[in-house]
């Protein structure tokens, strides 16, 4: 076996082709390369144990073919974000799209801006995708790196900021739709439960609250419960919600499916039946919604579509192309299942 580190230039000389042709084969860009040439180059690469020098390129001023995926880890997470379906789907789709374009991803998550800045400034990445990033952090990353940056679910998003590029979902509309549906079922009281009072959670609440106030005309806002970081702390909130289990008269609207399913599990242990005693709705329509018993009524958010659109937007910026739509908001879709007791009260 040959253990000598061979270069792309040497492979090109042996194959009697240009280094560009070798590079295209390495990165899967073989549309304009003959099958025989592809086979020859791939055989030489394998025989000589060629290893692309991505790490070296990422530390120099040359194009690194590396994309930084930066996750701002929410404070309320008990552990790392990767255990949640949203992040798994988004990261998986980003990796798929960028790999097809000959790029590789570098994944990093932190709550601390300084940690994030150290990472993005220490590597010569070609572009950056941020996830759940505060707008202030996004702007600093953009200013310091001078690299193209696209945000997925930018916190406190301001559509008027021309220098920002973002992809998110119509969370406000989703909150409105869920509230309209619950009101149609004639519930006496509806409670909103979330992890934080910012970002998607807040937008979903605002949409629901607008409909709630117009219908009930009580002069008060929709009740907003904040769940704590640990399971033991969240259980205390679920205990306080037990009083709304009144023969199906009331409903709980959770900002995420994970918390809705966790609450349903808690209620089951307490012999409180969903939806017979209390109705529950979630948001996201992730895997938890379909595995839950009863299956969870939820608002579907296509997180993979978010990732795909963000990746395509970033590639346009890297290639110097004009991006017509800087702030994309994808539609949401209501998924009706079995966790809501419908039309109990005659109108």
N, C-alpha and C positions, 0 to 999 in steps of 0.2 A: 504493500500500500504506500502511496506517495504522501508523505507528511509535510512536504514543502508548501508554504502558503503561496498560492499562485494568484496573479492579479488578473483583472478583467482585460487589461491590455495584452497580456500574454495569451490568454484564451483566444482573443481576437486574432492574434498573429498565427496561432496554430490552425485556427479554423479558416484563415484567409478571409476574414470579414472585418467590418469596422467595429470599434468599441461600442458605438451606438446600437448596432445590431445585437451584440452580446447583452447590452444593458436592457434592450427591449425584451429579449427572451427571458432574462432573469426576472423582469417585472411583469411578465405575462402579456406584453404588448406584441403579439405575434401576427396580427392581421396582415401586415405587409411583409412578412418573412416566410420564405418557402418552407414547406414541411421538412424537406431534407436538411435544410440549414438549421432549423429548430432542433431536429434530432441530433445533428452533429454537435451543436453547441451544448445541448443538455447532457450528451454523453461525456463531453470533455469536462463539463462542470462536475459531474458525478465522479469521473475517474480521478480528478485532481482535488477532490474534496474542497471545492471553492466555497468560501464563506463571504457573503456580502459584507462590506465594511460600513454598515449602517451607523454603528456607534461612533466611528471616527468622523463620518460626515456630520453627525449630529452635534459634534463639538467644534466644527469649523464653520467657515462662512459659506460653504457649499450647500446646495440643496440637500436636505437630510432625508427626505421622503418620510419624515416623521410628523405625526399629528398629535398634539397634546390634548388629552381629554381630562378636563379639570372639574372635579365634583366638589362643590361647597357642601360639606356634610352638615345637615341641619342639627341644631343643638339638641333636639328632642330624641335623636336616635340613640338607642341603648348601645348598639354596636356599629359596625361599618354599614354603609348604604347598600352594598352589593347583595345583601340577603333579600332586598325588596324587589318584587317583579318589575317595577318600573325601570330601575337602573339596569337590571339584567337585559331587558328587551332593548333599551336604548343603546347600551354599550355593544350588544351583539350586532345590532343593525349598523352602527357606526363602523365597527370593525369590518363588517361585510362589504359595505360601500367603499370604504377607503382601500381595502385590500384589492378590490376589483380595479381600482385606479392606480395600483402599484405603490400604495402608501401603507405604513405601519403605524399603530397607535401606541402612545405612551400614556398610561392611566395613572392618575394621582387624585387623592381625595384628602381634604383637610378643612378644618373650621377656621384656620388661622391664615390671614392674608399674607403675612410675611413668609410662611412656609410655601404658600402657593407661588409667590413672586420668586423665591429662591429657585424653585423647580423650573419655572418657565423661562427665567433669565439664564439658567445654567446650561440649557440645551438649545441647540440651533434648530428648533422645530419650525416647520413650514407654515403651520397654522394652528389655531386653538379652538376647541369646542368647550364652552363652559356649561355646566348643568346646575340648576338651582342656585345661581350666583347672584349675590346682591349687586345692584346696578353700580354702586360705588366701586366694588372690586373689579367688575367688568371694565369700567373706564380706566382704572389704574393699570390693569393688565394690558389693555389696548395701547395706552400711552407709553408704557415702559418698554414693551416688546417690539412695537412698531410692526407687528404681525397681524394678519387677518384674524378676527375673532368673531365667532358666531355663538350666540347664547341659546340654550334650550331652557325654557321656563325661567327667564330673567326675573328676579324679584324686583318689585316696585317699578315695573316697566313703564317707561314714558315714550309713547309712540312719536313724540315730537323730536326726539333726539336723533338727528340724521346720521350720526356716526355709529349708532348701534345697529346690529344685525341680530334678529331674534326669531325663534320659532316657539310658539306656545299653543295652547288650546283655548277654546271659547268657554272658559270656566265660569264666567259671569252668567252667560246664557244657560249653561248647564245647571247652575244653581237655581235659576228662574224656572227652568223646565221641571225640575224635581219638585219645587215648591208648588207649582201649579197642579201637578199630578196629585200630590198629597192633599191639597185643599179640595180637589174634586172628590176625594174619598170621604170627605166630611169629618176629618179628625178635629177634635176639640182643641188639642194642644200639640204643637210641633216644636221639637228641640233640635238645635244644631250643635254638633260635637266635632271638634277639630284638634289638631296638634299644636298649632300656632295661630297667631292673628296677623298673618302676612302672606304674601305670595298667593298661590293657587287656593289655599284654604280661605283666605280673606275674600278673594274674588268670588268664590262659590257662595260664601255667606252673603256677600253684598247683593248678588243676584237673587238669592232666596229671600233676603230681608225686604227687598223692594216689593216683591209680590206679596209677602206676608203682611206688610203694613197696609198695603192697598186693600187687602181682603178683610183683615180682622179689625182695622181701624181702632186699635186699642190705645194709640198714643205711645206705645212702647215698641222697642225693637225685638226681633226674634232672639230668644235666649241663646247665648253662645257659651258653651262649656269648653274649657281647655284641658286636654288630657296631659298628664305628666309623663316624665321620661321613662320610669320603670313600670313594670307590670303591677307591682304591689301598689304603686300610687294610682295607676289607672283603675284598679279594682275599686278603690275608694270612690272614684267618680261613678263607676257602674253601680255601686251600692246606692248612691244618691239618685240614680236614674230609675231605681226600682219603683219609686212612688208613681211613676207615669204608666206603669203596667196596670191599667184599669179596664179590663174586659175589652181590649181593642180600641179604646177611645182615643189613644194618642199615638204619635209616631216619632221616631228618632231619625234624624238625617245626619249621617256621618260623612265627613269630608274625604275619608279614604275607606276602601273595602277592608283593609287589614284590621282597622279598629272596629268596624261594624261586625266583622266575623268574630273578633275577640269578644265583643260584648254579647253576641248571640251565644257563644260558648259559656260565658259567665251566667247568662240568664237561664240556660238549660240546667246548669248545676243547681240553680236556685228554684227549679221547677216553674220557671216563668216561660210560657210558650210564645214563640214567634211564628206566625203573626197573631195568633188567637188572643194573646194578652196585650201585646204591644207590637207595632209594625216597625221595621227597620229598613232603611235605604242607605246604600253606600255610594261611592264615586270612584271611578277608574275602570271598573269591570275587568279586574285582573283575575288570575287563576283562583284566588281565594273565593271570589263571588260564585264561581261554578262548582267548587268543591264543598261549599258550605251546605249545611242542612238546617232549614230549607235553603234552596239556592237563593242568592241575594239579588234583589232588584237594585240596579246600579246604572250610573251614567258612564257610558263607554268613552274612553279617551284612547285614541290610537297612538300609543307612545312610539311604536316603530315608524310610523309615518312622520312623526316629529323628527326623529333621528335621521331618516332618509332625506327629508327636506333640508335639515340643517347641514348635513354633509355635502349635499349638492350646492348649497349656497356658499359654503366655505371653499369648495373647489373652484367655483367661479371667481371668488375673490383672489385665490392663490394664482389663478391663471390670468388675472388682470381683466376679467370680463365684468361688464356692468350688471349689477343686481337690481332688477326693476322693483321688486317688492322686498323691502328691508324688514318689515315686521309681519310675519305670517301667523295667522291664528286658524288652526284647523277646527273643523266642526266636531261636535260631540253627538252621541247617539244614545237615546234612552233604551235600556234593556230591562223589560218587565219580567219578573220571575215570581217567586212564591213567598217573599218575606213581608209583603204588605197585604193587609186585609182590605179588600176592595168593596166599595159601595155598601157600607154597612148602614148608613143613615139615609133615610129617604129625604129627597130634596122637596 
